[in-house]
Amino acid sequence: MYCGDYIQGTIFPAPNFNPVIDAQMLGGALQGIGCEKDMVIDILTQRCNAQRLMIAEAYREMYGRDLIMDLKENLSHHFKDIMVGLMYPPASYDAHELWHAMKGADMEENCLIDILASRSNGEIFQMKEAYLMQYNNDLQQDIYSETSGHFRDTLMNLAQGTREEGYADPAMAVQDAMVLWEACQQKTGEHKNMIQMILCNKSYQQLWMVFQEFQNISGQDIVDAINECYDGFFQELLVAIVLCVRDKPSYFAYRLYNAIHEYGFHNKTVIRILIARSEIDLMNIRRRYKERYGKSLFHDIKHFASGHYETALLAICAGDAEDY
């Protein structure tokens, strides 16, 4: 299990924080003749989420207006998406992304995969509550009606947020590895069900051992086996779970690289990952990105994005001088 670096984000609480002054500055920046976008970036990317929520509160008291609405009115395109995204509490942001992934013009399976494969039980519980509050819908019911097949079954299982925690049993790990190995040979509906049950419900510690045992039994890495046996979004979701068990920052580095290079800068994915991981492990993600792909995340964003959108992404990414 990776223990090399402790988890760290790129955004921290600002020292000497004063929400009233920030709200005043934002009011001036948004309601002036030309919107002062740099000021908006400087304030919102240099405060942690809890502080941004206090700014929104102060803003409402001062102007009688909703800060998110004012951001939406004064900003546009991807720059607007990132500034507005920063204003949601983490669980609300996850809920917002899931809703739009399912109810938008195009179904975005990758968004569902990214979020549900990587969140803890606690995060999933809060996300479901936020989803109900914001959209008056049940997240699991929406997943059920918007997706299908074994992909749906696996998402539904993850959305229960019932993964075991902290528990590992070596004897059980051998049994689970045998079941996974058989599931990769047989590929029946029942076997697909067994593979997702193990991957969705066993603790990370347990799965770590299961994957080792799988390698011992089959002589093959579990990811390679899944890729050979299954296809479509079911296969992508299973692989995402495995990668998150092994090392979440590496998983997100891989997703960012894909979004930037395979999909010609898939803005929604880049924005979602940077915002969602900014106070958790974005610094670790940056490290993995550089190690694995040779170029820094900072460099790649600079290369593909432009204008205030680029400035905002780079501010969240918090690159170092040597990353240019």
N, C-alpha and C positions, 0 to 999 in steps of 0.2 A: 504494500500500500504506500502511496507516495506520502512522504513526510518531510520532503526536502524544504519546503517553504511554507510558512504559515500563511493563512488566507488573508489577503488584503485588497481593499478596493482602491479607487483613485480619488474618490470624493469623501471628504471628512467634514465634520461640523466646523463652520468658520468661527475663529476666535473673535471676541468683542462684537458678537452678533447683536444687531438691533433691527428687529423686524419693521418697526415704524419708519426708520430711515430708509430701509430697503424698499418698502412699499411706496414711499414718497418718490424715491428715485425712479422706480418702475413706472409710477403714474406719470411723471414728467417725460420719461422715455417713450411711453406708449401714446400719450395724449398730446405730445408736441406736434409741430407741423409735419416734420418728417420723423418717422419712427426711428429712435436711436437704438438700432439693433445691437450694437456692440455693448452698450450698457446693459441691455436685457441679458445678453450672453454672460457678461462679467458677473452679474448678480446671481442668476439662476444656476450656472454651472459651478459656482464657488461656494454654494451652500448645500448642506445635506438635505435629504428629503424632509425630515422633521422640521428643519428651519424654513424650508420653502412653504410648508403648510402654515406655519406661523406668519409668514409674509402675506400669504393669501388672506388670512384672517384679518391682519392689520389693513390690508388693501381694501377689503370689503367695508371695514369700519370707517376708513378714511374717505373712500369715494362712493360707497354704496353700490359698488359694481363687483362683478365676479372676475377675478384675475384670469382664469382660464378662458372665459368668453372674450376678454379684451385681447389676450394673446392670439386667439383664433381670428379675431377681426383685423388685427394689425399685421399679422405675419402670414406667410404663404408657403405652400409646397412642403418640402421635406424639412425645411427650417422650422416651420410652424409645428410639424409633427414632433420634432425632437424637444422643442421648448414646452409644448403642451404635455408631452409624455413625462417630462421631469416633474410636473406638478401633481401627478397621481401618487398616492401611497403605493408601495410595492404590490400589495395584494390587489388593489384596484386596477393597477396597471396591467397585471397578469389577466385579470377578468376582462378588461377593456380589449386587450389583444386577442384573447380567445373568442370573445363575442364577434369582433370584426373578422377574424379568421373564418368563422363559421357562417356569419350572416352577410359578409361582404359580397361583392360582385363575383369574385372567384373564391372557391374554397381553398384555404391555405393550410394544407395538411402539415407542412413543415413547422408552422407556428405551433400547432397542437403538440407536435412531437417535441420541439424544443422546450416548451414549458412543462408539459406533463411528465416527460422523462427525467427532468432534472430537479424538480421541487421536492422538498421534504414533506412529511405528513403535516406538520404545522403550517407550512406555506400553502399546501393544498386546501387545508381546512379554511384558512383565512380567505383564500382566493374564491372558494365556493360561496362563502358568506358575502363577499364583496360582489360577486356575480349576481346573487339573488337580490341584493340591495339595489344595484345599479340597473339591472335589466328586468327585475321581477320574474326571472326565469331560473329554473334549476339547471345547473351546469351539466349534470349527468344526463338529464333528459334531452338537452340540446345536443350533446355528443351522440346520444342514441339516435336521434332523428336525423342528424346531419352526416353521419359516417356509417360505414357498413362492414360486415364480415369480421375477420379475426383482428383487423386493425381497430375496429370499433370495440370489440371485446377487451382488447389490451388497454385502450384508452380509458374505458369504463373502469377497469380494474385499478389503473393508476389513479383515477379521479376519486376513488374511495379513500385514498390516503391511509391505507391500513398496512403499510410495510412494517415488518418487524424491525425493532431497533436494537442494535448493540449485541445481538445474540449470535454466537457461532458454535456449530457442532460439527467436528471433523467427520464423524461417521455419517451424519446426514448429508454432508457435502459430497461424499462419494456416491451416495444414493441419487442425489439430485443430478450429479454429473452424468450418471448412467441414464437417467430419464432424458436429459437433454441430448445425449448422444443418440439414444434410440429415436427421439423426436426428429433429429436431423436425418436419420435413415428412413423413417417410415413416412413422415410428412402427411399423415392423415389429419382430419379435423380434430380428432381427440388429442393427437400429439401436439398440434398447434396450441391447443388449449393448455396442455401440460407445460409447454415451454413458457407461455406467457404467465401462467400462475406462479412459476418459480421466479421468473425475472421481476414480476410486479410485487411479490409479497415477502420474499426473503430479505433479511437485512443486508446492507452493503458488506459488512464483515463476512457474513455467510457466503454471499455471492463471490466475494474475492477468493475464498477457498474452493468454491464450486468450479470457478473458471480454471484454477490450477489443476484440479482433479480432472476436468474435462480434457485439458492439454495432455495429462498423463495417460488417460484412457485412449484418446483418439489420435494423439500425435499431432493434433491440429488446434489452432487458436479458435476460440469460440466465435469470434467475429467472422473469420474466414468460413467457418462451418455454416453460420447463419446466412451469409451472402451466397453460398453455394446452394443451399436448400430452399430458401424462400425468396420471394420477390415483392415488389410493390411497396406500399407504405407500411405494411406489416413488417417486412424485413427492415426497413429504415428505422422503424420505431424500436424493434428489438435491439438493433445495433446501437441506437442512441442510448438505450438503458444500460447496455454493457459499457459503453464508453464513459457514461456518467458515473457508473460504479467505480471504474478504474481511476478516473481523474477528470473532474468536471471542468477545470480550466482548459485542459487539452481538448475536451469535447467542444467547448465554445470557441476555442482558437480555430478548430477545424471548420466549424459552422461559419465563422466570420470569413475565413479564407475562401470557402466555397461561395459565400454570398458576394464577395468582392470579385473573385476571379472566374468562377464558373458561370455566375449569373449576371456578369457585367454590372456589379455593384447593386445588389438587391437591397434597396434602401430600407425597407421595412425591417428586414432581418438585422441589418447593421444597427439601426436605431434601437430596436428592441433589446438586443444583447447588450449594447453599451449602457443603456439606461438601467436595465434590470440587474446587471452585474456591477454597476459603478460603485456601490458601497459594500460589495461582497468580495469579489475576487478578480476584478478587472485587471489589477496589477499582475496577478498570476497569469491571467489569460494573455496579457501582453508578452510576458516572458516566454510562455509556451509558443506563442505565435512566432516570435523571433527565432527561438531554438529550432522550431520545426521547418519554417519556411524561408529562413535566411534574411528576409526583409522584415522591418518592424511594422506593426499595425499602423503606427503613426505615419510611416512612409507611404503605405498603401492607401490610407485614407487621403493623404495629401495629394497623391497621384490621381485619384479618381473623383474626389468631391471638389466643390469650389464655393466661393463666396462665404456668406455668413453661415451657411450650412456646414461647410468645411470647418470654419472657426469653432462652431459649437461642438462638432464631433471631436475635434482635436482637444478642446478644453476638457471634455469628459474623459477622453482617453488619457489626458495628462501626460503627454510624451516628454522625453528628456531631450536635451540639446543634441545628443549623439544620434537620436532617432530621425533627424531630419533627412 
